[in-house]
Amino acid sequence: YMMFLTSFLGVLILSRCLSDSSLVLMGIISNTAGFTIMAFVRQNSLYFIARSTMLFSCIPMPTIRAQLSKQMEEASYGSIFAWLQSAVALTDVIATVVFNNLYAASLQWSSNISLLLAASMCCFSTIPIVVYSWRLNKTDYSQIPGSDCAESLGRKELNDFSDECSTSSVSD
């Protein structure tokens, strides 16, 4: 329950000073760090340290839902969130089957391979968030008013300068 409580408080407090994308990235990085530490834990006390690094791992899903609700029309909320929840449920079932079989198959030679795979998948999940954040913050630069006059003035001065150079070289 502590993970849910800290994630809730993290969103409540940190949303005032961080963007939604930053909150999502913080949650994914928290999850990745926890999986990586858990992969190499050999003592019980270190396992609790690994779990404590995952305190913000519940932040991404509610924040992503909030971002989706800001980007779409109110009439399509039901269908979009139904599809999203169906995809999450399907992913949970597939991940459980895959990771349980992977753990059983790799237990003899490396028991931490499933945790390292989960950590690497978390790292790759940051890519769409970074791209989305970059596109959201990307601004289209428009031409500065009056810059046409400056360009034509610059061309006129350049032409005058080249005319002066050509006449001075001809007269020399």
GINORDA-V339151 format. One record per backbone hydrogen bond with DSSP energy under -0.5 kcal/mol. NH is the residue of the N-H (numbers start at 0). CO is the residue of the C=O. Records with the same first field share a line. If there is no record, write none. Layout:
NH = CO, CO
This chain:
4 = 0
5 = 1
6 = 2
7 = 3
8 = 4
9 = 5
10 = 6
11 = 7
12 = 8
13 = 9
14 = 10
15 = 12
16 = 13
17 = 13
22 = 18
23 = 19
24 = 20
25 = 21
26 = 22
27 = 23
28 = 24
29 = 25
30 = 26
31 = 27
32 = 28
33 = 29
34 = 30
35 = 31
36 = 32
37 = 33
38 = 34
39 = 35, 36
40 = 37
46 = 42
47 = 43
48 = 44
49 = 45
50 = 46
51 = 47
52 = 48
53 = 49, 50
54 = 51
56 = 53
58 = 55
61 = 57
62 = 58
63 = 59
64 = 60
65 = 61
66 = 62
67 = 63
68 = 64
69 = 65
70 = 66, 67
71 = 67
75 = 72
76 = 73
79 = 75
80 = 76
81 = 77
82 = 78
83 = 79
84 = 80
85 = 81
86 = 82
87 = 83
88 = 84
89 = 85
90 = 86
91 = 87
92 = 88
93 = 89
94 = 90
95 = 91
96 = 92
97 = 93
98 = 94
99 = 95
100 = 96
101 = 97
102 = 98
103 = 99
104 = 100
105 = 101
106 = 102
109 = 105
112 = 109
115 = 111
116 = 112
117 = 113
118 = 114
119 = 115
120 = 116
121 = 117
122 = 118
123 = 119
124 = 120
125 = 122
126 = 123
128 = 124
129 = 125
130 = 126
131 = 127
132 = 128
133 = 129
134 = 130
135 = 131
136 = 132
137 = 133
140 = 138
146 = 143
149 = 145
150 = 146
151 = 147
152 = 148
153 = 149
154 = 150
155 = 151
156 = 152
157 = 153
158 = 154
159 = 155
160 = 156
161 = 157
162 = 158
163 = 159
164 = 160
165 = 161
166 = 162
167 = 163
168 = 164
169 = 165
170 = 166
171 = 167
